[in-house]
Amino acid sequence: MNWKPVALVALVALGGCQKEHEGTWLGYAEGDQAFVAAPLAGWVTEVRVERGAWVKKGELLFTLDATSQQSVRDQALAAIAQAEGQLGQAEANLDLARKEFARQQGLMRSSATSQQAYDQAKTSFDSATAQVAQIAANENQARASLSNAAYQLSQREVVSLTEGRVQDVYFRQGEYVPAMTPVISVLPPNNVYVRFFVPEDQFARIRLGQKVRIHCDGCADNIVATISFVAAQEEFTPPVIFSNQSRKQLVFKIEARAPGGLKLNPGQPVDVDPL
């Protein structure tokens, strides 16, 4: 009978299917999220993205009500227009006062005018000069207010300063957001790393800058990262780590990163081998 070779092949195939990689240390993928907030408080008028969406740098994420900022801008524009209108007349008055004062100075040198007329011309000239300076100062102040209002308006439309996947949306249209409170969280791919745990009796094998190889279900075999963080104090094994090593209760938390981030999903279980 030919059952022996067939059975042998079946056993080899079954053994191959059941073989799994058992890493030296266990852990999971993690990511540092970017929490996007507005510098000032306000009512949310629009949210442009949803959870799971990919956003690019410069893309509009959400907007806040800008009624107050628009009012400040309009007041500044009106003040500038008023100052410009006043400045023309004030400069014309200054030109006349300057000419009259110069004429009185000439007449005074030749004793052809009175001290009273000279003093009056000088007072008119000084007053006209001060008026032009005051109007110019008012215009400069109004332009500064306009610039500030334009900046405040720009802050009501919040754009992404990075690219990545939207992890969560914390506020929706119609809700009031306090200042500096995150509205949206984004996970840049560069911020994905692994966090794993090394038993105390193996901790001496770990050093900053050391290379490690990462394994996970369905992942590529060539994922390599560099240890970037080593905890200074041991801790108890996290409850999410289940293995034969769990009986070793004291472990050290280690983090490893790679340039450009790791192509893993936060929360994904991994096992890690030293290189």
Buried (B, 14 or more C-beta within 10 A) or exposed (E): EEEEEEEEEEEEEEEEEEEEEEBBBBBBBBBEBBBBBBEBEBBBBEBBBEEEBEBEEEBBBBBBBBEBBBEBBEBBBEBBEBBEEBBEEBBEBBEEBBEBBEBBBEBBEEEEBEEEBBEBBBEBBEEBBEBBEEBBEBBEBBBEBBEBBBEBBEBBBBBBEBBBBBBBBBBEEEEEBEEEEBBBBBBBBBBBBBBBBBBEEBBEEBEEEBEBBBBBEEBEEEBEBBBBEBBEEBEEBBEEBEBEBBEBEEBBBBBBBBEEBBEBEBEBBBBBEBE
